[in-house]
């Protein structure tokens, strides 16, 4: 969030978290008697992310601040917690959520029609995977898609789709659309996680017991490591903002690792098609609650070495023999 906004936010009477795009946000303001006074883009993020809009209602003498272009309900929750952290309990009286019916996925459904014969998907580290396939197997994608809210590559002969994951904000919706339109047989997910125990940075884990805030559980037959009969208890949360010191202390004895995206993605995959083979690999990137943690990779060397290893192994599984 731009630093200058901190000067504007305390003066606002209401905050709007808007899932729609700029036109929808402006229409909403106009219908409520507001005039736009400031429009700010988040220059620290790529164009797919949120923008900020400040409007003033002359009749009521009220100042409105909105985050619009929000990609998912999870992201709305992220901003709710952010605003509460900034303003304390008072913010609960200021927040008013507007979730517009959005057409983000309609365009996506049309674009993926050429992918109808795909059988496999790899989620995560798309550019690294493309680089390895090009270098080792001399293959380039037949289709490359870069849009505001999704990024896909398709290898026609290999029947393989590769997609990145932008913090999981749109991934569960994209995966659901793909699974409903394409008869996928295998899904591989590569992501990061924090360690709640003393696992090493760059260590690769293959979780099979997934929890969401400790209340729900999914048991995954992880095809990347089917002998993994001992229980790796992995916890997913709605946003890193809940990872407070007390939260980490309370859950450290219950779970080994923690992330944001995995639970929802795995749940939607398994609920859509029970026969899909699911492979999950997570790389330990940080240590929540530790002084050395900076919400980023703590040791880049060990992390990149492990990442290269796991990507090469997964690519061997998904590419047919004639591609090698």
Secondary structure, 3 states (H helix, E strand, C coil): CCCCHHHHHCCCCEEEEECCCHHHHHHHHHHCCEEEEEEEECCCCCCCCCEEEEEEECCCCEEEEEEECCCCHHHHHHHHHHHHHHHHHHHHHHEEEECCCCCHHHHHHHHHHHHCCCCEEEECCHHHHHHHHHHHHCCCCCEEEECCCCEEEEECCCCEEEECCCCCCCHHHHHHHHHHHCCCCEEEEEEEEEECCCCCCCCEECCCEEEECCCEEEECCCCCCCCCCCCCEEEECCCHHHCCHHHHHHHCCCCCEEECCHHHHHHHHHHHCCCCEEEEEEEEEECCCCCCCCCCCCCHHHHHHHHHHHHHHHHHHHCCHHHC
